[in-house]
């Protein structure tokens, strides 16, 4: 299996990056990823004082997808996430939701182990006397933007990027725009565990290996980015204002239901209000991210489901 090693990282998404590999559709390949600090966090204490923010959220890649052309949609299937044997979580002054109320910083390292009886993986949060169940997910996944801008891997947007959507885990499919030939796919910022919001500005950060395959969808104009899981389809949107991000995510879901399921705008909004869930992905980056989850059981055509 082709492996994109973690020596090939980028800190922004841009059409000017040279691809490190070419891959075909429906072929499994592996991204090796660095942790969100690019390996800079080695101890606790004043971890936040000397970090080079320009190296935050490194993404492995980019990869050229053979046959992907502008106007297509790229469907990325997350097949498997293998996390490292340890990770860290952090909180500190001026970081995250309550950073203004904190006067210092703390970092906790945790071993990731398997239960001897069940085989289930968990993080050993010894400082709190707890075992934390894993929900492994990809924080950063995106393609090159359409113009010559350089978009930091810290930032989410229409190209994907730092969505921090915990639905982007094993068994999910991420739909992203193809803005340039080959799409230039990259991903990173893996969390072994993260709750909606990522309130402290950190999940359980770790290195990982992420196995994916890709499919190019032609002739489909979706309100991207979108995520499909075995349970629901979601529209994802980002904005400096969280309320606006949620509004955009709702509008995108209504557009999808109207365009691909045949609902009227009124009926689509009623369906979202009755069975859809508006959730926060992350509220700690300059642009906040929200998603709207809509159950697959209420979709008859499932046009968006490429699996």
PyMOL commands that set and color helices and strands:
alter all, ss='L'
color gray80, all
select helices_A, chain A and resi 53-55+99-101+126-128+242-261+265-275+296-298
alter helices_A, ss='H'
color red, helices_A
select strands_A, chain A and resi 2-4+9-10+12-13+21-23+29-33+59-65+73-83+86-92+105-114+121-125+130-133+137-142+151-152+156-157+160-162+173-177+185-191+208-217+226-228+232-239+277-282+288-295
alter strands_A, ss='S'
color yellow, strands_A
deselect
rebuild
show_as cartoon
